Amino acid sequence: MNKPAMPNSFRTGPDEQGMFGIFGGRFVAETLMPLILDLEEQWNKAKDDPEFKAELQNLSTHYAGRPSKLYFAEGLTKHLGGAKVYFKREDLNHTGSHKINNCLGQILLAKRMGKKRIIAETGAGQHGVASATVAARFGYPCVVYMGATDVARQSPNVFRMKLLGAEVRPVSAGHGTLKDAMNEALRDWVTNVEDTYYLIGTAAGPHPYPELVRDFQSVIGTEARAQILEQEGRLPDVIIACVGGGSNAIGLFHPFLDDSQVRIIGIEAGGRGLDGVEHCASMNAGKPGVLHGNRTYLLQNADGQILDGHSISAGLDYPGVGPEHSWLRDSGRVQYEPILDDEALEAFQLTTRVEGIIPALESAHAIAHAMKIVPKMDKDQIVIVNLSGRGDKDVHTVAKMLGMEI
């Protein structure tokens, strides 16, 4: 495939049809089209409304705890013996991940639109927890769809959602993971179009979701950019984030996209290797297709059937990716690399030991790639890794992988 023409700015788009080049769009049932158009209209009004922005800023500061810290990972830097490593500490947010940024923005949209009920999908459970949290804060009933496989491996987050008053509906179709949960959430939305707001958790789905999720999450990169300029007096050489659907990554990347001197790397779940189907590296081993309302890179067989894939990390266990990532891949602005389960597990343990920080398994994929490149870099160079969430939710999974009992 020929690379698309270089744009004047990588921060423009999507276009009016929700397209990032050939990716994105609105591939939805006719029943949903009026809701999607209404959401787009409300979003376009809200993003320029000083009152909306002020309410979101207030909640982000006093409820979620922003700005999150940019932390010099001295122990990891010393251990790796190369470039300076910084962590953008999204794990310190209320609910323990970056997901709260997007949920606060979307619950305010739901309120503006007069919706009475919230639905959401979740993989690792962090978006489910954040959705249940904002629903509790604003007094909405909330239903969270979660794959049965993920319910089993993320039981602490399931309990948290229930404590917050949400109903968790396990989905046993397919492999019982994020793809299947999103399918069920879309079915619910079609059935309950009038009163229900679908609070999507990642920068995927039909337009305007990829754009609005990106914009709510861009606070990560906006803060990180200002913080590194303050702490180091210059921009980083490399920024790295894990990519499932891709919300934490696009949130970090977007404010840096036009800084040509900053190398940007997204990390996919390489699972047990890219030779078979036990991975979720859609941009390294997939091809373009349509899923969940948008055209993007997907894992699919020769007949176009979506494959289930595999990752040790529930939050990366998705056979597609947000459409803006697909466009950034093909344009060459962002490099996307796979990390294997074993490599992520090693990074999880090392970070815990040398930094006293237990990272989410999702974030451990990004750290694992830093472990590969940092030792080859100069000591005056700078790498920022987005620590998208904390790893409390993953200790049972890690213990099982290590043959230990809790």
URLINHU-V53615 format. One record per backbone hydrogen bond with DSSP energy under -1.0 kcal/mol. NH is the residue of the N-H (numbers start at 1). CO is the residue of the C=O. E is the energy in kcal/mol with one decimal. If there is no record, write none. Layout:
nh:NH co:CO e:E
nh:NH co:CO e:E
//
This chain:
nh:15 co:19 e:-2.1
nh:18 co:15 e:-2.2
nh:20 co:23 e:-3.3
nh:23 co:20 e:-2.1
nh:24 co:295 e:-2.7
nh:25 co:18 e:-2.3
nh:27 co:293 e:-2.1
nh:32 co:29 e:-1.3
nh:36 co:32 e:-2.5
nh:37 co:33 e:-2.5
nh:38 co:34 e:-2.1
nh:39 co:35 e:-2.8
nh:40 co:36 e:-2.4
nh:41 co:37 e:-2.2
nh:42 co:38 e:-2.6
nh:43 co:39 e:-2.8
nh:44 co:40 e:-2.6
nh:45 co:41 e:-1.6
nh:46 co:42 e:-2.7
nh:47 co:43 e:-2.6
nh:49 co:46 e:-1.8
nh:53 co:49 e:-2.4
nh:54 co:50 e:-2.2
nh:55 co:51 e:-2.1
nh:56 co:52 e:-2.4
nh:57 co:53 e:-2.4
nh:58 co:54 e:-2.3
nh:59 co:55 e:-2.2
nh:60 co:56 e:-2.7
nh:61 co:57 e:-2.1
nh:62 co:58 e:-2.8
nh:63 co:59 e:-2.1
nh:64 co:59 e:-2.2
nh:66 co:60 e:-3.0
nh:71 co:87 e:-3.0
nh:73 co:85 e:-2.6
nh:74 co:72 e:-1.9
nh:77 co:73 e:-2.6
nh:78 co:74 e:-2.6
nh:79 co:75 e:-2.2
nh:80 co:76 e:-2.4
nh:81 co:77 e:-2.1
nh:83 co:374 e:-1.5
nh:84 co:381 e:-2.9
nh:86 co:383 e:-3.0
nh:87 co:71 e:-3.0
nh:88 co:385 e:-2.4
nh:89 co:69 e:-3.1
nh:90 co:88 e:-2.0
nh:92 co:89 e:-1.5
nh:93 co:90 e:-1.3
nh:94 co:64 e:-2.0
nh:96 co:93 e:-2.4
nh:98 co:388 e:-1.8
nh:101 co:98 e:-1.7
nh:103 co:99 e:-2.0
nh:104 co:100 e:-2.4
nh:105 co:101 e:-1.2
nh:106 co:102 e:-2.6
nh:107 co:103 e:-2.5
nh:108 co:104 e:-1.4
nh:109 co:105 e:-1.3
nh:110 co:106 e:-2.7
nh:111 co:107 e:-2.0
nh:112 co:108 e:-2.1
nh:113 co:109 e:-2.0
nh:114 co:111 e:-1.2
nh:115 co:110 e:-2.2
nh:116 co:195 e:-2.6
nh:117 co:195 e:-1.5
nh:118 co:141 e:-2.5
nh:119 co:197 e:-2.3
nh:120 co:143 e:-1.9
nh:122 co:145 e:-1.8
nh:129 co:125 e:-2.7
nh:130 co:126 e:-2.3
nh:131 co:127 e:-2.8
nh:132 co:128 e:-2.6
nh:133 co:129 e:-2.2
nh:134 co:130 e:-2.3
nh:135 co:131 e:-2.2
nh:136 co:132 e:-2.2
nh:137 co:133 e:-2.4
nh:138 co:134 e:-1.9
nh:140 co:135 e:-2.9
nh:143 co:118 e:-2.4
nh:144 co:167 e:-3.1
nh:145 co:120 e:-3.1
nh:146 co:169 e:-2.0
nh:148 co:171 e:-3.0
nh:149 co:176 e:-1.1
nh:150 co:176 e:-1.3
nh:151 co:147 e:-2.4
nh:152 co:148 e:-1.7
nh:153 co:149 e:-1.8
nh:154 co:150 e:-1.6
nh:158 co:154 e:-1.6
nh:159 co:155 e:-2.2
nh:160 co:156 e:-2.0
nh:161 co:157 e:-2.4
nh:162 co:158 e:-2.0
nh:163 co:159 e:-2.5
nh:164 co:160 e:-1.8
nh:165 co:162 e:-1.6
nh:166 co:161 e:-2.3
nh:167 co:142 e:-2.6
nh:169 co:144 e:-3.0
nh:171 co:146 e:-2.1
nh:176 co:173 e:-2.1
nh:181 co:177 e:-2.0
nh:182 co:178 e:-2.5
nh:183 co:179 e:-1.9
nh:184 co:180 e:-1.9
nh:185 co:181 e:-2.1
nh:186 co:182 e:-2.2
nh:187 co:183 e:-1.8
nh:188 co:184 e:-2.3
nh:189 co:185 e:-2.3
nh:190 co:186 e:-2.2
nh:191 co:187 e:-1.7
nh:192 co:188 e:-1.9
nh:196 co:192 e:-1.2
nh:197 co:117 e:-3.0
nh:199 co:119 e:-2.9
nh:200 co:198 e:-1.3
nh:204 co:202 e:-1.7
nh:207 co:25 e:-2.0
nh:209 co:206 e:-2.1
nh:212 co:208 e:-2.8
nh:213 co:209 e:-2.8
nh:214 co:210 e:-1.6
nh:215 co:211 e:-2.5
nh:216 co:212 e:-2.3
nh:217 co:213 e:-2.3
nh:218 co:214 e:-1.5
nh:220 co:217 e:-2.3
nh:221 co:251 e:-1.8
nh:222 co:218 e:-2.6
nh:223 co:219 e:-2.2
nh:224 co:220 e:-2.5
nh:225 co:221 e:-2.6
nh:226 co:222 e:-1.7
nh:227 co:223 e:-3.0
nh:228 co:224 e:-2.5
nh:229 co:225 e:-1.6
nh:230 co:226 e:-1.8
nh:231 co:227 e:-2.6
nh:232 co:228 e:-2.9
nh:237 co:382 e:-2.0
nh:238 co:382 e:-1.8
nh:239 co:263 e:-2.4
nh:240 co:384 e:-2.6
nh:241 co:265 e:-1.7
nh:243 co:267 e:-3.1
nh:250 co:246 e:-2.3
nh:251 co:247 e:-1.8
nh:252 co:248 e:-1.7
nh:253 co:249 e:-3.3
nh:254 co:250 e:-2.3
nh:256 co:253 e:-2.2
nh:257 co:254 e:-1.1
nh:259 co:256 e:-2.1
nh:260 co:258 e:-1.2
nh:262 co:259 e:-2.4
nh:263 co:237 e:-2.9
nh:265 co:239 e:-2.5
nh:266 co:335 e:-2.8
nh:267 co:241 e:-2.3
nh:268 co:337 e:-2.6
nh:270 co:339 e:-3.3
nh:272 co:278 e:-3.0
nh:273 co:270 e:-2.7
nh:279 co:277 e:-1.6
nh:280 co:269 e:-2.8
nh:282 co:280 e:-1.4
nh:285 co:281 e:-2.4
nh:286 co:282 e:-1.5
nh:287 co:298 e:-2.2
nh:289 co:296 e:-2.5
nh:291 co:294 e:-2.2
nh:294 co:291 e:-1.6
nh:295 co:24 e:-2.5
nh:296 co:289 e:-2.7
nh:298 co:287 e:-2.0
nh:299 co:319 e:-2.4
nh:301 co:305 e:-2.3
nh:304 co:301 e:-2.0
nh:307 co:299 e:-2.2
nh:316 co:313 e:-1.2
nh:318 co:316 e:-2.2
nh:322 co:245 e:-2.9
nh:326 co:322 e:-1.3
nh:327 co:323 e:-2.0
nh:328 co:324 e:-2.5
nh:329 co:325 e:-2.4
nh:330 co:326 e:-2.3
nh:331 co:327 e:-2.3
nh:334 co:328 e:-1.5
nh:335 co:264 e:-2.5
nh:337 co:266 e:-2.6
nh:339 co:268 e:-2.0
nh:341 co:271 e:-2.8
nh:344 co:340 e:-2.2
nh:345 co:341 e:-2.4
nh:346 co:342 e:-2.0
nh:347 co:343 e:-2.1
nh:348 co:344 e:-2.4
nh:349 co:345 e:-2.0
nh:350 co:346 e:-2.6
nh:351 co:347 e:-2.6
nh:352 co:348 e:-1.7
nh:353 co:349 e:-2.1
nh:354 co:350 e:-3.0
nh:355 co:351 e:-1.9
nh:357 co:351 e:-1.0
nh:360 co:389 e:-2.5
nh:364 co:360 e:-2.2
nh:365 co:362 e:-1.2
nh:367 co:363 e:-2.2
nh:368 co:364 e:-2.3
nh:369 co:365 e:-1.4
nh:370 co:366 e:-1.8
nh:371 co:367 e:-2.3
nh:373 co:369 e:-1.8
nh:374 co:370 e:-2.9
nh:376 co:373 e:-1.0
nh:377 co:374 e:-1.8
nh:381 co:378 e:-1.6
nh:383 co:84 e:-2.8
nh:384 co:238 e:-2.4
nh:385 co:86 e:-3.0
nh:386 co:240 e:-2.6
nh:387 co:88 e:-2.1
nh:388 co:386 e:-1.4
nh:390 co:96 e:-2.2
nh:391 co:358 e:-2.7
nh:394 co:391 e:-1.7
nh:395 co:392 e:-1.2
nh:398 co:394 e:-2.7
nh:399 co:395 e:-2.5
nh:400 co:396 e:-2.1
nh:401 co:397 e:-2.2
nh:402 co:398 e:-2.1
nh:403 co:400 e:-1.2
nh:404 co:399 e:-3.4
//
